Amino acid sequence: MRTVSPAPPQSSMRLRELVFGAACAAALRAAARLGVADALGDAPMSAEDLAAAVKTEPGPLRRLLRALSCHGVFTEHENGTFAHTGMSRLLREDDPHSLRNITLWCTEPWTWDAWPRLDEAVRTGRNVVEDLYGKEFFTYLNEDAPESADVFNRAMTTSSRQSARDVAELLDLSGSASVADIGGGQGHVVASLLEKYPSMRGTLLDLPRVVENADPRLLEGGSLADRVRIVAGDCREAIPVRADVYIIKNILEWDDESTARTLRNVIAAGGPGAKVVVIENLVDDTPSMRFSTAMDLLLLLNVGGAKHTTESMVGRLTGAGLVVDGIRPANPYLHAFECSVPR
């Protein structure tokens, strides 16, 4: 008779922790929505005082904090008080590196409907949102879940603001007179580039609902308003923008056809000799793989898209007709693919 050895205790415990991952995500969402991190100052506080500040029951709040403390989000002292950690401070609205909006976006109500159907998405290679809601993902957000759409826009704004300066520092556009930020959200990247290059002109293109709330620097009366054009549109449909350089950041993650259409539109708009800089999270050989591979699965669920490996990104770019001139890290989470349209 063959003897089957039991799983090592550490493997069993780790797997048990992983299958309860939803509890951790839900706890982070609850803490963000309740404003617990904002209520907790520099001095430790008891659960009772925190509960009074955020208007909850102290017993359940203590349980929430204890669960998060196990993951290094807050810490519990021997006297029963709770204090901040590096991670819990990132849930504060006023932290310069805040991840509060991203925490809310990754745990929005639609995600709890979609995750249980991941096996279906893996089996078919299709998104599950259209079957769930009868609409393409962004149509569903804007028509049926506007609050969730607002969370998405705030999360993308946070991400863009935090990485914009890294992108601007990386890129040498000194020989270019104009730059276009395609699908650029509120325009933090183009604003940073215009500040770096005082003689450059810029364009921001994104959906009407997004550009209505563009960075104040770009709007009428802003410090960069006289050097920027704001265009409302969908880059998958057309790009009515002529520029020397096109920036495409974290949007080539849809289904293959949408990605291909966007790249074709950029090439048609820019013409021979135009520069195209594509900036993406990668799922290979980066310090952020646990996060980026999770986002990769979420993209499969909502839009049938994917995060890219270096190889797959190069394949998309060259397949569209671009020449990849170089690949460089912008920061530990983002890589820049510097391309050109053949002459």
Summary of the structure (lengths in Angstrom):
residues: 343
radius of gyration: 22.4
end to end distance: 71.4
largest distance: 81.6
contacts: 1087
relative contact order: 0.08
helix: 50%
strand: 15%
